Amino acid sequence: MSLQRLSIALLLLVLPFACFAQNSPVGRWKTIDDETGKPKSIVEIYKTTNGTLAGKVVEILQSDKGPNPLCDKCSGSNKNKPIKGMIILWNLKEQDATHWTGGTVLDPAKGKTYKSKIELQAGGNKLDMDGCISFICRTQTWVRE
């Protein structure tokens, strides 16, 4: 087999897997503050052992409280813990190929939790993350890193 044919064959084998990765919210996401429009952090979304999705802060990009802020407005076990490394998104269940619902999201800046759902946008490089109280929702668009 020629080198050109071998290269094409390898590309055809790898391409479906590369496309599949973009159809899942699993991965690293740059969070964009819906009030300022500025990047705030990198959140890594991962699949848990029970099949739900969760997300933790792996990097702080911008904070008014310095490079290693604490969750001073949080209560319970997160009170005064570093935000970096904190799980802020949990228990999201797959509804269909682009929607996950039934989760909870923690806003470390306010120390409050909200019902959450996420929707993967066309192309898989953007994610709408909604945090809701009753019927009032706030949406952030996250960008795949």
DSSP file (Angstrom, degrees, kcal/mol; ACC not computed):
  #  RESIDUE AA STRUCTURE BP1 BP2  ACC     N-H-->O    O-->H-N    N-H-->O    O-->H-N    TCO  KAPPA ALPHA  PHI   PSI    X-CA   Y-CA   Z-CA
    1    1 A M              0   0    0      0, 0.0     2,-0.0     0, 0.0     0, 0.0   0.000 360.0 360.0 360.0 135.6    0.0    0.0    0.0
    2    2 A S     >  -     0   0    0      1,-0.1     4,-2.4     4,-0.0     5,-0.2  -0.305 360.0-113.7 -73.1 160.2    1.4    3.4   -0.9
    3    3 A L  H  > S+     0   0    0      1,-0.2     4,-2.3     2,-0.2     5,-0.2   0.862 117.6  53.6 -61.1 -37.3    2.0    6.1    1.7
    4    4 A Q  H  > S+     0   0    0      2,-0.2     4,-2.2     1,-0.2    -1,-0.2   0.922 110.3  45.5 -65.3 -44.4   -0.7    8.2    0.3
    5    5 A R  H  > S+     0   0    0      2,-0.2     4,-2.6     1,-0.2    -2,-0.2   0.893 112.5  51.6 -66.2 -39.0   -3.3    5.4    0.4
    6    6 A L  H  X S+     0   0    0     -4,-2.4     4,-2.4     2,-0.2    -2,-0.2   0.909 109.7  49.8 -63.4 -42.5   -2.2    4.5    4.0
    7    7 A S  H  X S+     0   0    0     -4,-2.3     4,-2.3     2,-0.2    -2,-0.2   0.911 112.2  47.3 -62.3 -43.6   -2.6    8.2    5.0
    8    8 A I  H  X S+     0   0    0     -4,-2.2     4,-2.5     2,-0.2    -2,-0.2   0.913 111.2  51.3 -65.2 -42.7   -6.1    8.4    3.5
    9    9 A A  H  X S+     0   0    0     -4,-2.6     4,-1.5     1,-0.2    -2,-0.2   0.914 111.3  47.6 -61.8 -43.1   -7.1    5.1    5.2
   10   10 A L  H  X S+     0   0    0     -4,-2.4     4,-2.2     2,-0.2     5,-0.2   0.904 110.9  51.7 -64.1 -41.5   -5.9    6.4    8.6
   11   11 A L  H  X S+     0   0    0     -4,-2.3     4,-2.6     1,-0.2    -2,-0.2   0.916 108.3  51.0 -61.3 -43.4   -7.8    9.6    8.1
   12   12 A L  H  < S+     0   0    0     -4,-2.5    -1,-0.2     1,-0.2    -2,-0.2   0.809 111.5  48.9 -65.7 -29.4  -11.0    7.8    7.2
   13   13 A L  H  < S+     0   0    0     -4,-1.5     4,-0.5    -5,-0.2    -1,-0.2   0.877 117.4  39.4 -74.5 -38.6  -10.6    5.7   10.4
   14   14 A V  H >X S+     0   0    0     -4,-2.2     4,-1.9     1,-0.2     3,-0.6   0.823  99.9  73.9 -82.6 -33.7  -10.0    8.7   12.7
   15   15 A L  H 3X S+     0   0    0     -4,-2.6     4,-2.3     1,-0.3     5,-0.2   0.863  92.6  52.5 -54.3 -46.1  -12.4   11.2   11.2
   16   16 A P  H 3> S+     0   0    0      0, 0.0     4,-2.1     0, 0.0    -1,-0.3   0.881 110.5  49.3 -60.9 -34.9  -15.6    9.6   12.6
   17   17 A F  H <> S+     0   0    0     -3,-0.6     4,-1.9    -4,-0.5    -2,-0.2   0.881 109.3  51.4 -70.9 -37.0  -14.1    9.6   16.1
   18   18 A A  H  X S+     0   0    0     -4,-1.9     4,-0.9     1,-0.2    -1,-0.2   0.898 112.0  47.0 -64.6 -40.9  -13.1   13.3   15.8
   19   19 A C  H >< S+     0   0    0     -4,-2.3     3,-0.6     1,-0.2     4,-0.5   0.887 108.7  55.4 -67.7 -39.0  -16.7   14.2   14.7
   20   20 A F  H >< S+     0   0    0     -4,-2.1     3,-1.6     1,-0.2    -2,-0.2   0.893 100.6  58.7 -61.2 -40.3  -18.2   12.1   17.5
   21   21 A A  H >< S+     0   0    0     -4,-1.9     3,-1.0     1,-0.3    -1,-0.2   0.821 102.0  54.9 -60.5 -30.9  -16.2   14.0   20.1
   22   22 A Q  T << S+     0   0    0     -4,-0.9    -1,-0.3    -3,-0.6    -2,-0.2   0.603  99.1  62.9 -78.2 -11.3  -17.8   17.3   19.0
   23   23 A N  T <  S+     0   0    0     -3,-1.6    -1,-0.2    -4,-0.5    -2,-0.2   0.182  96.8  68.9 -97.9  16.6  -21.3   15.8   19.5
   24   24 A S  S <  S-     0   0    0     -3,-1.0    74,-0.1     2,-0.2    73,-0.0  -0.982  74.6-138.6-132.1 143.8  -20.7   15.4   23.2
   25   25 A P        +     0   0    0      0, 0.0    20,-0.3     0, 0.0     2,-0.2   0.556  69.6 117.4 -77.4  -4.9  -20.4   18.1   25.9
   26   26 A V        +     0   0    0     18,-0.1     2,-0.3    -5,-0.1    20,-0.2  -0.448  55.5  55.2 -64.3 128.7  -17.6   16.1   27.5
   27   27 A G  E    S-A   45   0A   0     18,-2.1    18,-3.2    -2,-0.2     2,-0.4  -0.915  93.9 -39.1 142.9-168.5  -14.4   18.2   27.4
   28   28 A R  E     -A   44   0A   0     -2,-0.3   117,-2.7    16,-0.2     2,-0.4  -0.790  51.3-170.8 -99.3 133.7  -13.0   21.5   28.4
   29   29 A W  E     -AB  43 144A   0     14,-2.7    14,-2.9    -2,-0.4     2,-0.6  -0.976  21.7-136.2-128.9 134.6  -15.1   24.7   28.1
   30   30 A K  E     -AB  42 143A   0    113,-3.5   113,-2.2    -2,-0.4     2,-0.3  -0.801  27.9-140.1 -85.9 119.3  -14.3   28.4   28.4
   31   31 A T  E     -A   41   0A   0     10,-2.9     9,-2.7    -2,-0.6    10,-0.7  -0.643  11.6-155.1 -83.6 137.7  -17.1   29.9   30.5
   32   32 A I  E     -A   39   0A   0    109,-0.4   109,-0.3    -2,-0.3     2,-0.2  -0.961  20.6-120.6-115.9 123.3  -18.2   33.4   29.4
   33   33 A D     >  -     0   0    0      5,-2.8     4,-2.6    -2,-0.5     5,-0.1  -0.446  14.9-149.5 -63.4 123.7  -19.8   35.7   31.9
   34   34 A D  T  4 S+     0   0    0     -2,-0.2    -1,-0.2     1,-0.2   105,-0.1   0.668  94.9  47.0 -71.6 -15.7  -23.3   36.6   30.6
   35   35 A E  T  4 S+     0   0    0      3,-0.1    -1,-0.2     1,-0.0    -2,-0.1   0.835 127.5  21.1 -92.0 -38.0  -23.1   40.0   32.3
   36   36 A T  T  4 S-     0   0    0      2,-0.2    -2,-0.2     0, 0.0    -1,-0.0   0.664  89.8-132.2-104.6 -20.6  -19.7   41.2   31.3
   37   37 A G     <  +     0   0    0     -4,-2.6    -3,-0.1     1,-0.3     0, 0.0   0.530  64.6 128.9  78.5   5.3  -19.0   39.0   28.2
   38   38 A K        -     0   0    0     -5,-0.1    -5,-2.8     1,-0.1    -1,-0.3  -0.686  67.9-104.3 -96.6 146.8  -15.5   38.2   29.5
   39   39 A P  E     +A   32   0A   0      0, 0.0    -7,-0.2     0, 0.0     3,-0.1  -0.465  38.8 175.9 -64.6 136.7  -14.1   34.7   29.9
   40   40 A K  E     -     0   0A   0     -9,-2.7    21,-2.6     1,-0.4    22,-1.9   0.771  50.9 -22.6-111.3 -41.5  -14.1   33.6   33.6
   41   41 A S  E     -AC  31  60A   0    -10,-0.7   -10,-2.9    19,-0.3     2,-0.5  -0.948  53.6-105.1-159.9 173.3  -12.9   30.1   33.8
   42   42 A I  E     -AC  30  59A   0     17,-2.5    16,-2.9    -2,-0.3    17,-1.3  -0.983  33.3-167.3-112.8 125.1  -12.3   26.7   32.2
   43   43 A V  E     -AC  29  57A   0    -14,-2.9   -14,-2.7    -2,-0.5     2,-0.7  -0.946  10.6-148.0-113.3 131.0  -14.7   24.0   33.2
   44   44 A E  E     -AC  28  56A   0     12,-2.8    12,-2.0    -2,-0.5     2,-0.4  -0.883  11.1-156.9 -99.3 118.5  -14.1   20.4   32.4
   45   45 A I  E     +AC  27  55A   0    -18,-3.2   -18,-2.1    -2,-0.7     2,-0.3  -0.807  20.9 171.3 -94.3 133.8  -17.3   18.4   31.8
   46   46 A Y  E     - C   0  54A   0      8,-2.9     8,-2.4    -2,-0.4     2,-0.4  -0.939  36.2-106.7-140.8 160.2  -17.0   14.7   32.3
   47   47 A K  E     - C   0  53A   0     -2,-0.3     6,-0.2     6,-0.2     2,-0.1  -0.755  36.5-142.1 -88.5 131.4  -19.2   11.6   32.5
   48   48 A T    >   -     0   0    0      4,-3.3     3,-1.7    -2,-0.4    -1,-0.0  -0.323  29.0 -98.3 -87.0 173.5  -19.6   10.2   36.0
   49   49 A T  T 3  S+     0   0    0      1,-0.3    -1,-0.1     2,-0.1    -2,-0.0   0.763 123.8  54.5 -64.7 -25.0  -19.8    6.5   37.0
   50   50 A N  T 3  S-     0   0    0      2,-0.1    -1,-0.3     1,-0.0     3,-0.1   0.361 121.2-105.7 -91.9   7.3  -23.6    6.7   37.1
   51   51 A G  S <  S+     0   0    0     -3,-1.7    43,-0.3     1,-0.3    -2,-0.1   0.361  82.4 118.8  90.9  -5.6  -23.8    8.0   33.5
   52   52 A T        -     0   0    0     41,-0.1    -4,-3.3    -5,-0.1     2,-0.3  -0.396  63.9-111.5 -85.0 170.6  -24.7   11.6   34.4
   53   53 A L  E     +CD  47  92A   0     39,-2.2    39,-2.0    -6,-0.2     2,-0.3  -0.798  33.7 176.0-103.1 147.3  -22.5   14.6   33.5
   54   54 A A  E     -C   46   0A   0     -8,-2.4    -8,-2.9    -2,-0.3     2,-0.4  -0.922  12.3-152.1-139.0 164.4  -20.7   16.8   36.0
   55   55 A G  E     -CD  45  89A   0     34,-2.9    33,-2.2    -2,-0.3    34,-1.7  -0.998   6.8-170.0-144.3 139.5  -18.3   19.7   35.6
   56   56 A K  E     -CD  44  87A   0    -12,-2.0   -12,-2.8    -2,-0.4     2,-0.5  -0.947  31.9-108.3-128.5 151.2  -15.4   21.1   37.7
   57   57 A V  E     +C   43   0A   0     29,-2.4    28,-3.3    26,-0.4   -14,-0.2  -0.638  36.7 170.1 -75.7 121.7  -13.4   24.3   37.4
   58   58 A V  E     +     0   0A   0    -16,-2.9     2,-0.3    -2,-0.5   -15,-0.2   0.558  65.5  20.0-109.0 -13.1   -9.9   23.5   36.2
   59   59 A E  E     -C   42   0A   0    -17,-1.3   -17,-2.5    24,-0.1     2,-0.6  -0.968  62.0-141.7-157.3 139.5   -8.6   27.0   35.6
   60   60 A I  E     +C   41   0A   0     -2,-0.3   -19,-0.3   -19,-0.2     3,-0.1  -0.911  20.5 173.9-100.7 123.8   -9.5   30.5   36.7
   61   61 A L        +     0   0    0    -21,-2.6     2,-0.3    -2,-0.6   -20,-0.2   0.779  68.6   8.7 -98.3 -34.0   -9.1   33.0   33.9
   62   62 A Q        +     0   0    0    -22,-1.9    -1,-0.3   -24,-0.1     2,-0.3  -0.965  65.7 158.7-153.4 130.2  -10.5   36.2   35.5
   63   63 A S    >   -     0   0    0     -2,-0.3     3,-0.9    -3,-0.1     5,-0.0  -0.984  38.6-143.6-153.0 141.5  -11.5   37.0   39.0
   64   64 A D  T 3  S+     0   0    0     -2,-0.3    -1,-0.1     1,-0.2     0, 0.0   0.599 103.4  60.8 -74.7 -11.4  -12.0   40.1   41.1
   65   65 A K  T 3  S-     0   0    0      1,-0.4     3,-0.3    -3,-0.0    -1,-0.2   0.106 116.1 -96.9-106.1  21.1  -10.6   38.1   44.1
   66   66 A G    <   -     0   0    0     -3,-0.9    -1,-0.4     1,-0.2    -4,-0.0  -0.327  55.9 -52.0  93.5-177.6   -7.2   37.3   42.7
   67   67 A P  S    S+     0   0    0      0, 0.0    -7,-0.2     0, 0.0    -1,-0.2   0.707 132.3  37.8 -74.2 -20.7   -5.8   34.3   40.9
   68   68 A N  S    S-     0   0    0     -3,-0.3    -2,-0.0    15,-0.0    -5,-0.0  -0.531  81.7-176.2-128.6  66.4   -6.9   31.7   43.5
   69   69 A P        -     0   0    0      0, 0.0    14,-2.4     0, 0.0    15,-0.5  -0.256  15.5-138.9 -68.7 151.4  -10.4   32.8   44.8
   70   70 A L  B     -J   82   0B   0     12,-0.2     2,-1.9    -5,-0.1     3,-0.2  -0.749  23.4-113.4-103.2 155.1  -12.3   31.1   47.5
   71   71 A C    >   +     0   0    0     10,-2.9     9,-1.9     7,-0.3     3,-1.0  -0.550  50.5 160.7 -86.2  73.0  -16.0   30.4   47.5
   72   72 A D  T 3  S+     0   0    0     -2,-1.9    -1,-0.2     1,-0.2    37,-0.1   0.700  70.7  51.1 -72.6 -19.3  -16.6   32.8   50.4
   73   73 A K  T 3  S+     0   0    0     35,-0.5    -1,-0.2    -3,-0.2     6,-0.1   0.482  91.0 101.4 -94.4  -3.6  -20.3   33.1   49.6
   74   74 A C    <   -     0   0    0     -3,-1.0     2,-0.2     4,-0.2     6,-0.1  -0.335  60.2-147.4 -74.2 161.1  -20.9   29.3   49.5
   75   75 A S    >   +     0   0    0     36,-0.3     3,-1.2     4,-0.1     4,-0.1  -0.718  56.4  15.6-118.0 174.5  -22.4   27.4   52.3
   76   76 A G  G >  S-     0   0    0     -2,-0.2     3,-1.5     1,-0.2    -2,-0.0  -0.278 125.9 -10.6  65.3-144.5  -21.9   23.9   53.5
   77   77 A S  G 3  S+     0   0    0      1,-0.3    -1,-0.2     3,-0.0    -3,-0.0   0.664 134.4  57.2 -68.5 -17.1  -18.8   21.9   52.5
   78   78 A N  G X  S+     0   0    0     -3,-1.2     3,-2.2     2,-0.1    -7,-0.3   0.541  74.1 127.8 -89.2  -6.4  -17.8   24.5   49.8
   79   79 A K  T <  S-     0   0    0     -3,-1.5    -7,-0.2     1,-0.3    -4,-0.1  -0.304  89.1 -10.0 -56.1 122.4  -17.6   27.4   52.2
   80   80 A N  T 3  S+     0   0    0     -9,-1.9    -1,-0.3     1,-0.2    -8,-0.2   0.680 101.4 138.0  59.9  22.9  -14.2   29.1   51.8
   81   81 A K    <   -     0   0    0     -3,-2.2   -10,-2.9   -10,-0.4    -1,-0.2  -0.651  65.1 -90.8 -91.0 153.4  -12.9   26.3   49.6
   82   82 A P  B     -J   70   0B   0      0, 0.0   -12,-0.2     0, 0.0    -1,-0.1  -0.400  25.7-143.8 -62.4 137.6  -10.8   27.1   46.5
   83   83 A I  S >  S+     0   0    0    -14,-2.4     3,-2.3     2,-0.1   -26,-0.4   0.877  82.4  86.9 -70.3 -37.2  -13.0   27.5   43.4
   84   84 A K  T 3  S+     0   0    0    -15,-0.5   -26,-0.2     1,-0.3     3,-0.1  -0.501 101.3  18.2 -64.0 124.6  -10.3   25.9   41.2
   85   85 A G  T 3  S+     0   0    0    -28,-3.3    -1,-0.3     1,-0.3     2,-0.2   0.262  96.2 133.2  96.0  -9.7  -11.0   22.2   41.5
   86   86 A M    <   -     0   0    0     -3,-2.3   -29,-2.4   -29,-0.1     2,-0.6  -0.535  59.6-126.2 -78.6 136.3  -14.6   22.7   42.7
   87   87 A I  E     +D   56   0A   0    -31,-0.2   -31,-0.3    -2,-0.2     3,-0.1  -0.734  36.8 166.5 -78.5 119.7  -17.4   20.7   41.1
   88   88 A I  E     +     0   0A   0    -33,-2.2    18,-3.0    -2,-0.6     2,-0.4   0.451  60.0  47.3-114.8  -4.7  -19.9   23.3   40.0
   89   89 A L  E     +DE  55 105A   0    -34,-1.7   -34,-2.9    16,-0.2     2,-0.3  -0.995  67.7 156.9-141.3 129.0  -22.2   21.3   37.7
   90   90 A W  E     + E   0 104A   0     14,-2.3    14,-2.3    -2,-0.4   -36,-0.2  -0.994  43.9  27.8-154.0 158.9  -23.7   17.9   38.5
   91   91 A N  E     +     0   0A   0     -2,-0.3     2,-0.4     1,-0.2   -37,-0.2   0.715  62.4 162.9  68.4  27.6  -26.4   15.3   37.8
   92   92 A L  E     -D   53   0A   0    -39,-2.0   -39,-2.2    12,-0.1     2,-0.4  -0.655  21.6-157.4 -79.0 129.5  -27.1   16.2   34.2
   93   93 A K  E     -F  101   0A   0      8,-3.1     8,-2.6    -2,-0.4     2,-0.2  -0.878  21.1-108.9-111.4 139.3  -29.0   13.5   32.4
   94   94 A E  E     +F  100   0A   0     -2,-0.4     6,-0.3   -43,-0.3     3,-0.1  -0.460  33.7 173.4 -67.9 128.2  -29.1   13.0   28.7
   95   95 A Q        -     0   0    0      4,-3.2     2,-0.2     1,-0.4     5,-0.2   0.795  68.8 -32.7 -96.5 -46.0  -32.5   13.9   27.1
   96   96 A D  S    S-     0   0    0      3,-1.4     3,-0.4     0, 0.0    -1,-0.4  -0.823  88.5 -58.1-157.0-166.3  -31.4   13.5   23.4
   97   97 A A  S    S+     0   0    0     -2,-0.2     3,-0.0     1,-0.2    -3,-0.0   0.697 133.0  22.1 -62.6 -20.7  -28.3   14.0   21.3
   98   98 A T  S    S+     0   0    0      1,-0.1    22,-2.5    21,-0.1     2,-0.4   0.438 110.9  73.8-126.9  -0.8  -28.0   17.7   22.2
   99   99 A H  E     + G   0 119A   0     -3,-0.4    -4,-3.2    20,-0.2    -3,-1.4  -0.958  43.6 178.5-125.6 135.0  -29.8   18.3   25.5
  100  100 A W  E     +FG  94 118A   0     18,-2.3    18,-2.7    -2,-0.4    -6,-0.2  -1.000  19.3 168.2-129.9 131.9  -29.0   17.3   29.1
  101  101 A T  E     +F   93   0A   0     -8,-2.6    -8,-3.1    -2,-0.4    16,-0.2  -0.742  40.7  59.3-135.2 177.3  -31.4   18.3   31.9
  102  102 A G  E    S+     0   0A   0     14,-0.3    15,-0.2    -2,-0.2    -1,-0.1   0.607  76.6 126.4  78.8  12.6  -32.2   17.8   35.6
  103  103 A G  E     - G   0 116A   0     13,-1.8    13,-2.5    -3,-0.1     2,-0.4  -0.227  53.6-126.1 -94.9-174.9  -28.9   18.9   36.9
  104  104 A T  E     -EG  90 115A   0    -14,-2.3   -14,-2.3    11,-0.3     2,-0.4  -0.986  16.4-163.0-131.7 141.9  -27.7   21.5   39.4
  105  105 A V  E     -EG  89 114A   0      9,-2.6     9,-2.5    -2,-0.4     2,-0.5  -0.984   8.8-147.1-127.1 140.0  -25.2   24.3   38.9
  106  106 A L  E     - G   0 113A   0    -18,-3.0     7,-0.2    -2,-0.4     3,-0.1  -0.908   3.6-152.9-103.8 128.6  -23.3   26.3   41.5
  107  107 A D  E >>> - G   0 112A   0      5,-3.0     4,-2.3    -2,-0.5     5,-1.1  -0.877   9.2-166.7 -96.5 101.3  -22.5   30.0   40.9
  108  108 A P  T 345S+     0   0    0      0, 0.0   -35,-0.5     0, 0.0    -1,-0.2   0.807  83.2  61.0 -62.4 -29.1  -19.4   30.4   43.1
  109  109 A A  T 345S+     0   0    0      1,-0.2    -2,-0.0    -3,-0.1   -37,-0.0   0.837 120.2  25.5 -66.0 -31.7  -19.6   34.2   42.8
  110  110 A K  T <45S-     0   0    0     -3,-0.9    -1,-0.2     2,-0.2     3,-0.1   0.562  99.5-130.6-107.2 -13.2  -23.0   34.3   44.4
  111  111 A G  T  <5 +     0   0    0     -4,-2.3     2,-0.3     1,-0.3   -36,-0.3   0.732  65.3 125.9  70.7  21.7  -22.7   31.0   46.4
  112  112 A K  E   < -G  107   0A   0     -5,-1.1    -5,-3.0   -38,-0.1     2,-0.3  -0.828  51.7-140.4-116.5 152.5  -26.1   29.9   45.1
  113  113 A T  E     -G  106   0A   0     -2,-0.3     2,-0.3    -7,-0.2    -7,-0.2  -0.833  19.3-174.8-109.3 150.8  -27.3   26.7   43.3
  114  114 A Y  E     -G  105   0A   0     -9,-2.5    -9,-2.6    -2,-0.3    19,-0.2  -0.942  35.4 -96.1-137.7 155.7  -29.7   26.6   40.5
  115  115 A K  E     -GH 104 132A   0     17,-2.1    17,-3.0    -2,-0.3     2,-0.3  -0.519  53.6-158.6 -65.5 143.3  -31.5   23.9   38.4
  116  116 A S  E     +GH 103 131A   0    -13,-2.5   -13,-1.8    15,-0.2   -14,-0.3  -0.926  26.6 171.9-134.0 156.0  -29.5   23.4   35.3
  117  117 A K  E     - H   0 130A   0     13,-1.5    13,-2.9    -2,-0.3     2,-0.3  -0.968  15.7-152.7-150.2 153.8  -29.7   22.2   31.7
  118  118 A I  E     -GH 100 129A   0    -18,-2.7   -18,-2.3    -2,-0.3     2,-0.4  -0.958   3.3-162.6-130.9 151.2  -27.3   22.3   28.8
  119  119 A E  E     -GH  99 128A   0      9,-2.2     9,-2.8    -2,-0.3     2,-0.4  -0.982  16.6-138.7-134.9 122.2  -27.7   22.4   25.1
  120  120 A L  E     - H   0 127A   0    -22,-2.5     7,-0.2    -2,-0.4     2,-0.1  -0.667  26.1-136.3 -78.6 127.2  -24.9   21.6   22.7
  121  121 A Q    >   -     0   0    0      5,-2.8     3,-2.5    -2,-0.4     5,-0.3  -0.387  37.0 -69.8 -83.7 162.7  -25.1   24.0   19.7
  122  122 A A  T 3  S+     0   0    0      1,-0.3     3,-0.5     2,-0.1    -1,-0.2  -0.199 124.2  24.0 -51.7 135.5  -24.6   23.0   16.1
  123  123 A G  T 3  S-     0   0    0      1,-0.2    -1,-0.3    -3,-0.1    -2,-0.0   0.140 109.1-109.1  89.9 -19.4  -21.1   22.0   15.3
  124  124 A G  S <  S+     0   0    0     -3,-2.5    -1,-0.2     2,-0.2    -2,-0.1   0.567  93.7 106.0  77.1   9.1  -20.4   21.1   19.0
  125  125 A N  S    S+     0   0    0     -3,-0.5    19,-2.6    -4,-0.1     2,-0.3   0.463  74.1  52.0-101.7  -2.0  -18.1   24.1   19.7
  126  126 A K  E     - I   0 143A   0     -5,-0.3    -5,-2.8    17,-0.2     2,-0.4  -0.977  62.3-166.5-133.3 149.5  -20.6   26.1   21.8
  127  127 A L  E     -HI 120 142A   0     15,-2.4    15,-3.4    -2,-0.3     2,-0.6  -0.995  13.1-146.1-137.1 125.6  -22.7   25.1   24.7
  128  128 A D  E     -HI 119 141A   0     -9,-2.8    -9,-2.2    -2,-0.4     2,-0.5  -0.850  17.5-166.7 -92.2 122.7  -25.7   26.9   26.3
  129  129 A M  E     -HI 118 140A   0     11,-3.2    11,-2.5    -2,-0.6     2,-0.4  -0.952   3.3-163.5-113.0 118.9  -25.8   26.4   30.0
  130  130 A D  E     -HI 117 139A   0    -13,-2.9   -13,-1.5    -2,-0.5     2,-0.5  -0.874   9.1-168.4-106.1 133.0  -29.0   27.5   31.8
  131  131 A G  E     -HI 116 138A   0      7,-2.5     7,-2.3    -2,-0.4     2,-0.4  -0.989  21.2-172.1-114.5 126.9  -29.3   28.1   35.5
  132  132 A C  E     -HI 115 137A   0    -17,-3.0   -17,-2.1    -2,-0.5     2,-0.4  -0.927  30.1-169.0-130.1 144.2  -32.9   28.4   36.6
  133  133 A I  E >  S- I   0 136A   0      3,-2.6     3,-2.4    -2,-0.4     2,-0.2  -0.992  80.7 -45.2-120.9 119.2  -35.0   29.3   39.6
  134  134 A S  T 3  S-     0   0    0     -2,-0.4   -19,-0.0     1,-0.3    -2,-0.0  -0.416 124.2 -25.6  54.6-119.4  -38.7   28.4   38.9
  135  135 A F  T 3  S+     0   0    0     -2,-0.2     2,-0.7    -3,-0.1    -1,-0.3   0.327 116.8  99.4-105.3   6.9  -39.2   29.8   35.3
  136  136 A I  E <   - I   0 133A   0     -3,-2.4    -3,-2.6     2,-0.0     2,-0.3  -0.852  54.3-179.8 -97.3 117.8  -36.6   32.5   35.5
  137  137 A C  E     - I   0 132A   0     -2,-0.7     2,-0.4    -5,-0.2    -5,-0.2  -0.863  22.6-155.1-121.1 151.8  -33.4   31.3   33.7
  138  138 A R  E     - I   0 131A   0     -7,-2.3    -7,-2.5    -2,-0.3     2,-0.4  -0.992  17.8-154.7-121.9 132.0  -30.0   32.8   33.1
  139  139 A T  E     - I   0 130A   0     -2,-0.4     2,-0.4    -9,-0.2    -9,-0.2  -0.915  11.2-174.0-115.2 133.4  -28.0   31.5   30.1
  140  140 A Q  E     - I   0 129A   0    -11,-2.5   -11,-3.2    -2,-0.4     2,-0.6  -0.965  18.3-141.4-116.5 140.9  -24.3   31.5   29.5
  141  141 A T  E     - I   0 128A   0     -2,-0.4  -109,-0.4  -109,-0.3     2,-0.3  -0.916  19.1-161.8-101.4 121.6  -22.7   30.4   26.3
  142  142 A W  E     - I   0 127A   0    -15,-3.4   -15,-2.4    -2,-0.6     2,-0.4  -0.750   7.4-141.0-101.3 150.0  -19.6   28.4   26.8
  143  143 A V  E     -BI  30 126A   0   -113,-2.2  -113,-3.5    -2,-0.3   -17,-0.2  -0.928  22.0-112.9-116.1 132.5  -17.0   27.9   24.1
  144  144 A R  E      B   29   0A   0    -19,-2.6  -115,-0.3    -2,-0.4   -19,-0.0  -0.392 360.0 360.0 -63.5 135.3  -15.1   24.6   23.6
  145  145 A E              0   0    0   -117,-2.7    -1,-0.2    -2,-0.1  -116,-0.1   0.447 360.0 360.0 -85.7 360.0  -11.4   25.0   24.4
